[in-house]
């Protein structure tokens, strides 16, 4: 039981670092600026539900995808580790990684239709971007128990992220922009370490070191 709780905590922190709901609050507020509270809640719920479904599908069908394309777990972990490491590096510099966050063109397009931002850029690629999907598939690859824990932890994070989004204005006012930058860099460091660990595991599996 203790091992399961520890694994759950590790997976949760991994997801928390890569999805970074705290740093995504200002992005959400910017995309929903001018919308009434009901619309804001609807966008938050829809985007997180879509993100959960995306991660759920990849967590469950990860092995099938591996078999279909002839991908080994070691190769996936090496590639995924490099990707997660890159995202963490960008966050350490105080920047948003281009592989995990929308471009200016994405944001401009999203503002043209209110509820459409729940799909893009919120659900994909901000919440369920390549880094999040990679992390989910990596954690869920160990077996049925790992898959269930991975899905449960991401579901819990979605609920927490919903609260961050809905009460975002109060939260940003409370902690301030400087604290937000510090948190982003801390999450970047955690991500870089997770990416490095995935890379080590992938190399170990590929060469049986």
C-alpha positions in Angstrom: 0.0 0.0 0.0 2.8 2.3 0.9 4.5 1.6 -2.4 1.3 2.4 -4.3 0.9 5.7 -2.4 4.6 6.6 -3.2 4.1 5.8 -6.8 0.9 7.8 -7.0 2.7 10.8 -5.4 5.6 10.5 -7.9 3.3 10.3 -10.9 1.1 13.2 -9.6 4.2 15.4 -9.1 5.4 14.5 -12.6 2.1 15.5 -14.2 1.9 18.6 -12.0 5.3 19.7 -13.1 4.7 19.2 -16.8 1.2 20.5 -17.1 2.0 23.2 -14.6 -1.5 24.5 -13.8 -0.1 27.4 -11.7 1.9 28.8 -14.6 -1.0 28.2 -17.0 -3.5 30.3 -15.0 -2.3 33.6 -16.7 -2.6 32.0 -20.1 -6.2 30.8 -19.3 -7.1 34.3 -18.0 -5.8 35.9 -21.1 -7.7 33.6 -23.4 -11.0 34.0 -21.4 -10.6 37.8 -20.8 -14.0 39.5 -21.2 -16.0 36.3 -20.8 -18.7 36.0 -18.1 -18.2 33.5 -15.2 -20.5 30.9 -16.7 -18.5 30.9 -19.9 -15.2 30.7 -18.1 -16.4 27.7 -16.1 -17.7 26.0 -19.3 -14.3 26.5 -21.1 -12.4 25.3 -18.1 -14.5 22.2 -17.7 -14.5 21.4 -21.4 -10.8 21.8 -21.9 -9.9 19.7 -18.9 -12.4 17.0 -19.9 -10.8 16.8 -23.4 -7.3 16.8 -21.9 -8.3 13.9 -19.6 -9.8 11.9 -22.5 -6.6 12.5 -24.6 -4.3 11.3 -21.9 -6.7 8.4 -21.1 -6.6 7.1 -24.7 -2.8 7.3 -24.9 -2.3 5.7 -21.5 -4.6 2.8 -22.4 -3.5 2.3 -26.0 0.2 3.0 -25.5 1.3 -0.6 -25.9 -0.9 -1.0 -28.9 0.7 2.0 -30.5 4.1 0.6 -29.7 3.2 -2.7 -31.4 1.6 -1.1 -34.4 4.6 1.0 -35.2 7.3 -1.4 -34.0 8.4 1.0 -31.2 10.2 -0.3 -28.1 9.7 1.1 -24.7 13.4 1.9 -24.4 13.2 4.0 -27.6 10.1 5.8 -26.4 11.7 6.6 -23.1 14.8 8.0 -24.7 12.8 10.2 -27.1 10.3 11.1 -24.4 13.1 11.9 -21.9 14.7 14.2 -24.4 11.4 16.0 -25.1 10.5 16.4 -21.4 14.1 17.5 -20.7 13.8 20.2 -23.4 10.5 21.5 -21.9 12.0 21.6 -18.5 15.1 23.5 -19.8 12.9 26.2 -21.4 10.9 26.6 -18.2 14.2 27.0 -16.2 15.0 29.9 -18.5 11.6 31.4 -17.6 10.2 30.7 -21.1 7.3 28.6 -22.3 8.4 25.7 -24.5 7.1 25.9 -28.1 6.4 22.2 -28.1 4.0 22.5 -25.1 2.4 25.9 -25.6 0.6 27.7 -28.4 2.1 30.1 -30.8 0.8 33.7 -31.1 -1.1 32.6 -34.2 -2.9 29.9 -32.1 -3.9 32.4 -29.5 -5.2 34.9 -32.1 -7.3 32.2 -33.7 -8.6 30.9 -30.4 -10.0 34.3 -29.4 -12.2 34.4 -32.5 -14.6 31.8 -31.1 -15.1 31.7 -27.3 -15.7 28.1 -26.5 -13.4 26.8 -29.3 -10.4 27.6 -27.1 -11.4 24.7 -24.9 -10.2 22.4 -27.7 -7.3 24.5 -29.0 -5.1 25.8 -27.6 -6.2 24.8 -24.1 -6.8 21.0 -24.3 -4.2 20.6 -26.9 -1.3 21.6 -26.7 -1.4 23.5 -23.3 -2.9 20.8 -21.1 -2.4 17.6 -23.0 0.7 18.5 -25.0 3.4 16.2 -26.3 5.2 16.3 -22.9 2.1 15.3 -20.9 1.2 12.5 -23.4 4.7 11.2 -23.3 4.8 11.2 -19.5 1.4 9.4 -19.3 2.5 6.7 -21.7 5.8 6.2 -19.9 4.2 5.9 -16.4 1.4 3.6 -17.7 3.7 1.3 -19.6 4.6 -0.7 -16.5 1.3 -2.7 -16.3 -2.4 -2.5 -15.3 -1.7 -1.1 -11.8 0.6 1.6 -13.1 -2.0 2.5 -15.8 -4.8 2.8 -13.2 -2.7 5.0 -10.9 -1.5 7.1 -13.9 -5.1 7.8 -15.0 -6.3 8.4 -11.4 -3.5 10.9 -10.7 -4.1 12.8 -13.9 -7.8 12.9 -13.1 -7.0 14.4 -9.7 -4.7 17.0 -11.3 -7.5 17.9 -13.8 -9.8 18.7 -10.8 -7.2 20.8 -9.1 -6.4 22.6 -12.4 -10.1 23.4 -12.8 -10.1 25.1 -9.4 -7.0 27.1 -10.4 -8.6 28.2 -13.6 -12.0 29.2 -12.1 -10.4 31.1 -9.2 -7.4 32.2 -11.3 -7.7 36.0 -10.9 -7.7 35.7 -7.1 -4.8 33.3 -7.2 -2.6 35.5 -9.4 -3.4 38.6 -7.3 -2.5 36.6 -4.1 0.9 35.2 -5.1 2.0 37.9 -7.5 3.8 37.6 -10.9 7.3 37.3 -9.3 6.2 34.2 -7.3 4.6 32.8 -10.4 8.0 33.0 -12.2 9.8 31.3 -9.4 7.2 28.5 -9.4 7.6 28.1 -13.2 11.4 27.7 -12.8 11.0 25.2 -10.0 8.6 23.1 -12.1 11.2 23.4 -14.9 13.9 21.9 -12.7 11.6 19.0 -11.7 10.8 18.4 -15.3 14.4 18.4 -16.3 15.2 15.7 -13.6 12.2 13.6 -14.8 13.4 13.8 -18.4 16.9 12.8 -17.4 15.5 9.8 -15.4 13.4 8.7 -18.4 16.5 9.0 -20.6 18.6 6.9 -18.2 15.9 4.2 -18.0 15.6 4.2 -21.8 19.4 3.9 -22.4 19.5 1.1 -19.7 16.7 -0.8 -21.4 18.2 -0.4 -24.9 21.7 -1.5 -24.0 21.1 -3.5 -20.9 23.7 -1.5 -19.0 
